[in-house]
Amino acid sequence: MASHFLIEGPGGIPQIKMQAGYNSALPITTTGAVTTGNLVVNGTAAITGAITSLEPVVNVTGSTSSPTQAQSGTTFTLNRAAGCTVTLPTPVVGTNYSWIVSTSVTSNSYKIITSAGSVYMQGVDNASYATAGVGAMFQGNGTSHISFNCNGTTTGGLIGTTITAYCLTSTLWHVVAQNFGSGTLATSFGTS
């Protein structure tokens, strides 16, 4: 009797594939932990038991940062009082990142900018005056805004600020922020 499965793989990395003509609904059972590699399922999968997954956290301490597509889903902590410019990658729908300010910016700014002047940001900046209990909401318009800037005062960037960016189209990021600042609050969305 011929095997239903074909084991092959480039570079010595095994891959299990269902051979053509066999019932693809045959169960495959594995026990123990799979600690490396990718599980790719084309079609319906039923999983029983627990799936454990931790999202990666990356500490940013440099003056620039350029997250990659492979880092989609990552949370970045911003830990540089002198600020940091984050350049988003070329948009791929579904890509998403989060940033948490762990060190308040005191000079320059925390700036998140798109990869090109023709890639825009829409969304909401929920700004709060950290000590006065005053708040304001600002909208990213999706037609001219290409950056999100936190200056440490009126446009936020104090410890506890969180910013999330979701890629919706090949020319649009959706940005949501809970942004802590001081003074007369102003929008963090910018055109440069």
C-alpha positions as CSV (number, residue, x, y, z in Angstrom):
1,M,0.0,0.0,0.0
2,A,1.4,3.4,-0.9
3,S,1.8,6.1,1.6
4,H,-0.7,9.0,1.7
5,F,2.0,11.4,2.6
6,L,5.0,12.7,0.9
7,I,7.9,13.9,3.0
8,E,10.2,16.3,1.2
9,G,11.9,19.6,1.9
10,P,14.6,21.9,0.7
11,G,17.8,22.1,2.7
12,G,17.0,19.1,4.8
13,I,14.0,20.7,6.4
14,P,11.2,18.1,6.2
15,Q,7.7,19.0,5.0
16,I,4.7,16.7,5.1
17,K,2.4,17.0,2.1
18,M,-0.7,15.0,1.2
19,Q,-0.1,13.2,-2.1
20,A,-2.5,13.9,-4.9
21,G,-5.6,11.7,-5.1
22,Y,-5.8,10.9,-1.4
23,N,-8.4,12.1,1.1
24,S,-7.1,15.3,2.6
25,A,-9.4,14.9,5.6
26,L,-7.2,12.2,7.1
27,P,-6.2,13.1,10.6
28,I,-2.7,14.1,11.4
29,T,-1.8,13.8,15.1
30,T,1.3,15.2,16.8
31,T,2.2,15.2,20.5
32,G,4.7,17.4,22.2
33,A,5.7,21.0,21.6
34,V,6.7,22.3,18.2
35,T,9.1,25.1,19.1
36,T,10.3,26.3,15.7
37,G,9.1,26.5,12.2
38,N,5.7,27.4,10.6
39,L,2.5,25.5,10.4
40,V,0.7,26.2,7.1
41,V,-2.8,25.0,6.7
42,N,-4.6,25.4,3.4
43,G,-8.2,24.7,4.1
44,T,-10.0,24.1,7.3
45,A,-8.2,23.1,10.5
46,A,-9.7,21.9,13.8
47,I,-7.4,22.2,16.8
48,T,-8.2,20.9,20.2
49,G,-6.3,21.8,23.3
50,A,-4.4,25.0,24.0
51,I,-2.4,27.1,21.6
52,T,0.2,29.2,23.3
53,S,1.6,32.2,21.5
54,L,3.4,35.2,22.9
55,E,3.7,38.4,20.9
56,P,7.2,39.7,20.6
57,V,8.3,42.9,22.4
58,V,11.3,44.9,21.0
59,N,13.0,47.6,23.0
60,V,13.9,50.7,20.8
61,T,16.7,52.8,22.1
62,G,18.2,54.2,18.9
63,S,17.4,57.4,17.0
64,T,15.8,55.5,14.1
65,S,13.8,52.3,13.8
66,S,12.5,50.5,10.7
67,P,10.2,47.6,11.5
68,T,10.0,44.8,8.9
69,Q,7.1,42.9,7.5
70,A,8.3,39.9,9.4
71,Q,7.8,41.9,12.7
72,S,4.1,42.5,12.1
73,G,2.3,42.0,15.4
74,T,5.3,43.2,17.4
75,T,5.0,45.7,20.2
76,F,7.9,48.1,20.4
77,T,8.8,50.0,23.6
78,L,10.1,53.5,22.9
79,N,13.0,54.1,25.4
80,R,14.9,57.2,24.2
81,A,14.3,60.6,25.8
82,A,16.0,62.2,22.8
83,G,13.3,60.7,20.5
84,C,13.2,58.3,17.6
85,T,12.0,58.3,14.0
86,V,10.2,55.1,13.0
87,T,9.8,54.6,9.3
88,L,7.0,52.1,8.4
89,P,7.7,49.6,5.7
90,T,6.0,49.6,2.3
91,P,2.4,48.8,3.1
92,V,1.1,45.2,3.0
93,V,-2.5,44.8,4.0
94,G,-2.9,43.3,7.5
95,T,0.5,44.4,8.7
96,N,0.3,45.9,12.2
97,Y,2.6,47.2,15.0
98,S,2.2,48.8,18.4
99,W,4.4,51.2,20.3
100,I,4.4,51.9,24.0
101,V,6.3,54.9,25.4
102,S,8.4,53.6,28.3
103,T,10.6,56.7,28.5
104,S,9.0,60.2,28.0
105,V,10.5,62.1,25.1
106,T,12.2,65.3,26.3
107,S,13.8,66.5,23.1
108,N,13.2,66.0,19.4
109,S,10.2,63.7,19.1
110,Y,8.9,60.2,18.7
111,K,7.8,60.2,15.1
112,I,6.2,57.4,13.1
113,I,6.2,58.1,9.3
114,T,5.0,56.3,6.3
115,S,7.3,54.9,3.6
116,A,6.3,57.5,1.0
117,G,4.5,60.8,0.6
118,S,1.7,59.0,-1.2
119,V,1.0,56.6,1.7
120,Y,-1.3,58.2,4.3
121,M,-2.6,57.8,7.9
122,Q,-6.1,58.0,9.1
123,G,-7.4,57.3,12.6
124,V,-7.7,58.9,16.0
125,D,-5.4,60.5,18.5
126,N,-7.0,60.3,21.9
127,A,-4.9,63.0,23.7
128,S,-4.9,63.6,27.4
129,Y,-3.2,66.1,29.6
130,A,-1.5,63.6,32.0
131,T,-1.9,65.7,35.2
132,A,-4.9,67.9,34.6
133,G,-7.5,65.3,33.4
134,V,-8.1,67.3,30.2
135,G,-8.6,65.5,26.9
136,A,-9.1,66.0,23.2
137,M,-9.5,63.9,20.2
138,F,-7.8,64.5,16.8
139,Q,-8.5,62.8,13.5
140,G,-6.0,61.6,10.9
141,N,-7.6,62.5,7.6
142,G,-6.2,59.7,5.4
143,T,-5.5,62.2,2.6
144,S,-2.6,64.4,3.7
145,H,-1.3,63.0,7.0
146,I,1.8,60.9,6.6
147,S,3.2,61.0,10.1
148,F,2.4,60.8,13.8
149,N,4.6,63.0,16.0
150,C,4.9,63.2,19.8
151,N,7.0,66.1,21.1
152,G,6.8,65.4,24.8
153,T,4.4,68.2,25.5
154,T,1.4,69.4,23.4
155,T,1.5,66.5,21.0
156,G,2.1,63.8,23.6
157,G,4.8,61.2,24.0
158,L,4.9,61.0,27.7
159,I,5.3,57.6,29.5
160,G,2.2,55.4,29.0
161,T,1.4,56.6,25.5
162,T,0.4,53.8,23.2
163,I,0.2,53.9,19.4
164,T,-1.0,51.2,17.1
165,A,-0.8,51.2,13.3
166,Y,-2.8,48.8,11.0
167,C,-2.3,48.6,7.3
168,L,-5.7,48.7,5.5
169,T,-4.7,49.2,1.9
170,S,-1.5,49.7,-0.2
171,T,-1.7,53.4,0.5
172,L,-3.4,53.7,4.0
173,W,-2.4,53.0,7.6
174,H,-5.1,53.3,10.4
175,V,-3.5,54.7,13.5
176,V,-5.1,54.7,17.0
177,A,-3.3,56.3,19.9
178,Q,-3.9,56.9,23.6
179,N,-1.5,59.8,23.9
180,F,-0.4,61.6,27.1
181,G,0.9,65.1,26.9
182,S,0.9,68.5,28.6
183,G,0.0,72.1,27.9
184,T,-2.6,73.0,25.2
185,L,-3.1,69.7,23.5
186,A,-2.7,69.5,19.7
187,T,-2.9,66.8,17.0
188,S,0.0,64.4,16.5
189,F,-0.9,63.8,12.9
190,G,1.4,65.6,10.5
191,T,2.0,66.2,6.8
192,S,5.7,65.7,6.9
